[in-house]
Every structure is written in structure tokens, then in C-alpha cells.
Amino acid sequence: MNLTIIEFESNVLRDNPLNDPYKRRVGIIYPKDYEGRPILIYLSGYLSSSLTQINYNPLGEDMVSKVERLSNEGKMKGSVIVLPDMFTKVGGNQYINSSAVGMYEDFLVKELIPFLKDKFKSDKIGIFGHSSGGYGALILGMKYPNTIKAIADHAGDAYFEYVYLPTFPRAIEQLRRFKTPEEWLENYWKKENKQHREDLNTLNVVGMSAFYSPNNEKIELPFDLETGEILEDVWKKWLEKDPVRMVDKYADNLKMLKFIFIDVGKKDEFNIQYGSRTLHKKLQKYGINHYYEEFNDGHLHTNYRYDISLSLLEKKLTSE
């Protein structure tokens, strides 16, 4: 397998509200004979970048080694694996458009995917990801079944009441010291140590607010900073982006996909197993074919699950 990292210049990300880079690095792992092969785009979880998948991992396996091993074991014949860096100043990406962050959904669907289809002479597009990346894979699959043909959602954010509400109280105590979430964010990036647990929790809440409830270029929080009361009109905007709710609107689109993969750890620390189960039940209700599995682990360090999804995504995309 070959590995290259290109710089992709985006027009839709130019002049984004956070002044994040509009020239994005994209890692590409590809076989010698790549024309017409499936193109599998990996979306990272929050507080990370897809490019970390090519880093040396003494306790695990980098993506190049994984793909080569799966090929040697006969579990993959050769796909193009794409690792786009989409990190932002709000701590990561949910892979949807936001007036407060940038048009990252458009970047993927209208810019990067057409480029990849042309470069590798293939329209066999699959998206897979973990956590926020799993959320992104599912949402993009719902919206663009004519472009994206298969998806794998590893512990993607779902059923927001259980995923996000427990994180709000600790964030409120930090945010109430500042006039706006933007002021807190500016202060955060000035810190020498950005790894404190409470800071990362608050960054996550600010980031989700930026994606789920932007108010033009401002970040609108879903709670009152003085009392902690949930602001129902803002929280409603979050729930409208919850995949468990979105299935009702996009059921017909989901039926168009060639393959849907969903898995989650039974011990997920962010309660995503409950959202995944609810999602699984809704897909069954609508008669939407999908692969669903719960495994005996938590939320983190589950890259070994990609062995299953990568093999199945490639198989389904080449069985046209």
C-alpha cells in the first residue's frame, strides 16, 4: 500500500468564522491498481483528526499496517482509504454545516468527494467513523445516498439526552465565569495545558453548541448560565440533529444505501449504547437493512473494530 498526504484547498472553507485553515491536509492510502476501487473516507472522533490514524501506535495498529494486514489475510482486496484533517478551534467536527464553524458538510460532499471520484476513477464511496465521526458518517449517508453508497457508524452520537445532558452541569460552572462561550474559547487556546478533563468537557459542550445551535456566527448555548435551566427553544435545535429523530425524515434515503454498519460497546462511557439500540430499533421499524452489533468494551481504543467494517464496506461496494 502507498501513503501520500496532499494539501487540498477548499473554497467553501475560505473565510470560515473561526479562521481555521481552508487548506486541508488529506492522507490517502491506496493500492497499486486503484482505479475503480472503493473509496473509504474515515471521519475521526471529537478532539482528534483523521490523520492520527497514520501515527505509530506501539499498543495498537496504524491504518496503513491494518489495511496491509487485512489484505494479506484475504479480508480486503484493496480500497482507497482517505483521512481528511477536519479539526477546528471548537475541538473537532460533527461533519455538518454550521454558520458558526464552517461549511464542512459542503467541503466533504461538494469538494473532496468529487475530487476523489475523479482522481481514482470510482464512484464507490463509503464513509466510516468513530464517535463524532460515526455520527458524521450516518448523517451524511442519510442526506446523500446518491453520492455516498455505504456507511459504518462506530459508536456515533445518538439520543442526545443521554449523551450530552450529563456533560452540561460541569461545563456550566466553567462557562459562567465568562461573558460568552467565544470568550471562554479564546481563553482556552491561551492555556499551556489544554488537556485538563474539565476543560475538555467544556470544549466539547461549546463545540456541540457551535454545530447544533449556531446563531449566525455566534455560539448559542442550550442552557441558562445563571440557573442551569435547559433553554427548550435551543435544545430543540439540538434534537432536530439527533440521528434517532432524523431517521423518520430520511428513512427512504437510508433504504437506498447498499450497506449500513452500526456497532457500539456495551460499556460505552458516554451512554451511546442506548442511542445505538434506539437507532437499531427504529431502522428495524422502517424495514431498513443494516448490520448491528454490540461488543464487550467501552468507547475508547476500539480501532480493532475497523477490521470488521472495512472488510464489509469493501465487499458491499464491490458487489454491484
LINPE-V131414 format. One record per run of one state. SS is the DSSP state (a for helix, b for strand, c for the rest). FROM is the first residue (numbers start at 0). LEN is the number of residues. If there is no record, write none. Layout:
ss: {SS;SS}
from: {FROM;FROM}
len: {LEN;LEN}
//
This chain:
ss: {c;b;c;b;c;b;c;a;c;a;c;b;c;b;c;b;a;c;b;c;a;c;b;c;a;c;a;c;a;c;a;c;b;c;b;c;b;c;b;c;a;c;a;c;b;c;a;c;b;c;a;c}
from: {0;1;9;22;30;38;43;49;54;62;72;79;84;96;98;101;103;120;124;130;131;143;149;154;159;163;164;175;180;188;196;212;213;215;217;219;222;223;229;230;231;239;242;256;258;265;271;285;290;295;302;317}
len: {1;8;13;8;8;5;6;5;8;10;7;5;12;2;3;2;17;4;6;1;12;6;5;5;4;1;11;5;8;8;16;1;2;2;2;3;1;6;1;1;8;3;14;2;7;6;14;5;5;7;15;3}
//
